[in-house]
Amino acid sequence: MREFLAHARLQQADEQWQATYGTRAGVEGTIHQAVAVTGMRRARHLGTGGRVVRPARLTRR
């Protein structure tokens, strides 16, 4: 286990890894913010046969 952690920490020191992780962290932050604001946990794509999640203001008539 120590070898695995040491190897992972070595990889994390690499600039390319940090750039990739920075992008991922940005995407996850955006998703978190969207969930916090809208309260939606999941949305399915059109055409997959699943239900479509729309904002409440668009579904009320």
ABEGO torsion letter per residue (X at the ends): XAAAAAAAAAAAABAAAAAAAAAAAAAAAAAAAAAAAAGBABBBBBGAGBBBBBBAAAABX
